[in-house]
Amino acid sequence: MIKNFLKNAIKFELLKRFNFKLRENKSFSLFGEYFVSTDKGVFFIKNNTIEKKLNISTFGITLSKKNFFVSTSVNNNTLILKCDLKNFLEDKYKKWTTIFSKNISSDAGRIHQIDYYNDNLWIANTGQNTLTKISENGEWKANIAPFFCEDGHPINIDHNHINSINAFEDFLIFTAFKGFKKSIIGLVGKGKIYYFYYENIGIHDCVIENNKLIFSDTFRFWNHKGHGSLIINGNRFNDIFLKKNHAHCIRGYSSFKDEFICGSSNFGEREKRYNGKASLIVGNKNRFNDTIKIKASQIYDIIRKDGFRNDDEKEKKYNFFEAKKIIEKALGKPKKIRKISDCYIGVTAKKFDSSDFWELPEYE
């Protein structure tokens, strides 16, 4: 066991620092430029070219003007790493700094999506069932534990499987894989957390675009359809295309003007899902248009080269009240509302302990 532990650690260090360049030209042409995180690393897609920029399995990705951030894992640790953005884009030795690290009991507890906003990172801290805020340098600032046990204590293990997060100026959106045998989209802002339910467990992504809520019904778990769906304003988008093109696990979404791409990952038991090939699905506001094979089996997250998921985010188009109205139009009224102050826990996750402090003025 120690031998395998050391082998994994050494391999991880080598792969993250040295990029063995892989570049492919395809028969497609995209308008936007995107980063795609996968089980095989991070790919950069531009025009008709797919180029690998990082060789370690990467889930969440985000960037600032200076740095590129990834969430990853090795052995029993899940990590957030930081690299100079210019250095990341170049095909040479990469210097990474670990700014956040947690022990996990299994791969399911890996940190999922991360999002950069206003000099801070927000973490879908899956293994701790929390929304975690840290500075760009890794300074801890806050934990929001949105789910409680029946005795009123925050659940601080991978239970509801928080997996997506999207930060804005005065609100935050997150998704949780399960709750009450449904999925949950949470809206944080104005001192409260609003909980909206969706019929199937297993959703990912939370994007607001063109006054619509967009997320991935990754597995269509209770529907038993064999493939996921992209949900736009509460409706399934062009499902016929997904069925005809043998789409599987739908996860990851980003857009540029009228173009968007989402991920279709191989689906199956955990031991087998890494054997198949994943695809990027390209669409516009009316329909899906094409699929692009990628040398990975799992697509986790997609962002644009400028760090945003769409044009609306870049233009800072929405505020809390607009977001709440958009989510309610798609999913109906919230099923539960809690005070954010009731959901704070400290680094040690001991509610009511002296470690329970936070820095969260933007959402109070």
C-alpha positions, 0 to 999 in steps of 0.5 A, spaced: 500 500 500 505 504 501 508 503 495 502 504 491 501 511 495 508 513 493 508 511 486 501 515 485 504 521 488 510 521 484 506 520 478 502 526 480 507 530 481 511 529 474 504 529 470 502 536 473 509 539 472 510 537 465 505 537 459 506 532 454 503 536 448 497 533 445 494 537 439 489 535 434 485 538 428 478 536 427 473 537 422 469 542 426 470 550 427 468 553 434 467 561 435 468 561 442 475 558 446 474 554 451 477 550 457 475 543 458 476 539 464 476 531 464 479 525 467 485 525 462 487 533 464 485 539 461 484 541 454 484 547 450 479 548 444 480 553 439 477 554 432 478 546 429 484 545 434 484 541 441 490 541 445 491 538 452 494 543 457 494 539 463 495 531 464 492 530 471 485 528 472 481 535 473 474 536 476 473 544 477 477 549 473 476 557 474 481 563 472 483 570 474 487 575 470 493 572 473 492 565 475 489 558 473 486 554 478 484 546 478 481 542 483 484 535 483 486 529 487 491 524 489 491 518 493 486 520 499 487 528 498 483 532 494 486 539 492 486 546 489 492 548 485 494 554 482 498 556 476 500 562 473 496 563 467 501 565 462 505 559 464 499 554 464 498 556 457 505 555 455 507 548 453 513 547 458 515 546 466 509 548 470 509 551 477 503 549 481 502 551 488 497 548 493 492 553 496 487 548 499 487 540 501 482 536 504 482 528 506 477 524 502 475 517 503 473 516 496 473 519 489 466 521 490 468 526 495 473 530 490 472 537 490 467 538 484 466 545 481 470 551 483 468 559 481 473 565 482 469 571 483 472 578 486 479 576 488 476 569 492 474 562 490 468 559 491 468 551 492 463 546 491 466 542 497 463 535 496 467 531 501 465 536 506 458 538 504 459 545 504 460 551 500 467 554 502 470 561 500 477 562 500 482 567 498 486 567 491 492 565 496 488 560 500 486 563 506 480 560 509 474 565 509 467 561 510 463 555 510 456 554 509 453 548 510 446 548 507 444 541 509 442 539 516 440 532 520 433 531 523 436 534 529 438 540 527 446 540 526 450 541 519 451 535 515 459 535 514 460 529 510 459 527 503 451 526 503 447 531 499 453 531 494 454 538 493 457 539 486 456 545 482 457 553 484 457 559 481 458 566 484 455 573 482 456 580 486 450 579 490 448 572 490 450 565 489 447 558 486 449 551 487 447 544 486 446 538 490 446 531 487 440 529 492 436 531 497 429 528 499 430 523 493 430 529 488 436 534 486 436 541 489 438 548 486 440 553 492 440 560 491 444 564 496 443 571 497 440 577 502 441 573 508 438 567 506 438 560 502 432 558 498 432 551 496 429 549 489 427 542 487 428 538 481 425 531 479 431 527 478 437 526 483 444 527 479 444 534 476 450 538 475 451 545 473 448 552 474 448 557 469 443 563 468 443 565 461 438 570 456 434 570 462 433 562 463 436 557 468 440 552 465 443 546 468 444 538 466 440 533 468 446 528 468 443 521 468 435 522 468 436 518 474 428 516 475 426 516 468 431 511 466 432 513 459 439 511 458 442 518 457 442 525 460 439 532 458 440 539 458 435 543 461 433 550 459 428 554 463 425 547 466 425 544 459 429 538 456 433 541 450 433 537 443 433 530 447 432 527 440 439 529 438 442 526 444 438 519 443 440 519 436 447 520 437 448 516 443 449 521 448 450 519 455 452 523 462 451 530 460 455 535 464 459 541 463 456 547 459 459 554 457 457 558 451 459 564 446 454 568 443 449 564 440 454 558 440 454 553 446 458 546 448 456 541 453 459 534 455 457 527 454 461 522 458 461 515 458 456 512 463 456 506 467 459 502 473 465 506 476 470 501 474 467 501 467 466 508 466 473 510 464 473 505 459 469 509 454 470 515 450 467 522 451 464 527 446 463 535 446 456 536 444 455 543 440 449 547 439 446 554 438 440 557 441 435 552 437 438 545 437 444 541 437 448 541 431 454 536 432 459 532 436 466 532 437 470 526 440 475 527 445 481 523 448 477 522 455 472 518 458 469 523 463 468 531 462 467 535 468 467 542 467 467 547 461 469 555 462 471 560 456 478 562 455 476 569 459 474 565 465 466 566 464 461 561 462 457 566 458 456 573 455 451 575 461 456 573 466 462 577 463 457 583 463 455 582 470 447 582 468 443 579 473 442 581 481 439 577 486 432 579 485 432 577 477 436 570 479 430 568 484 425 570 479 428 566 473 429 560 478 422 560 480 420 561 473 424 554 471 422 550 478 417 554 481 417 557 488 422 554 493 421 549 498 425 551 503 428 557 506 433 558 511 438 563 514 445 563 512 447 565 519 444 558 521 448 555 516 455 557 518 460 552 520 468 554 522 474 550 519 473 545 524 466 544 523 464 544 530 457 548 530 457 553 536 465 553 537 469 559 537 472 557 530 465 558 527 467 565 524 466 567 517 467 573 512 461 573 507 458 581 507 456 580 499 451 575 501 448 578 508 
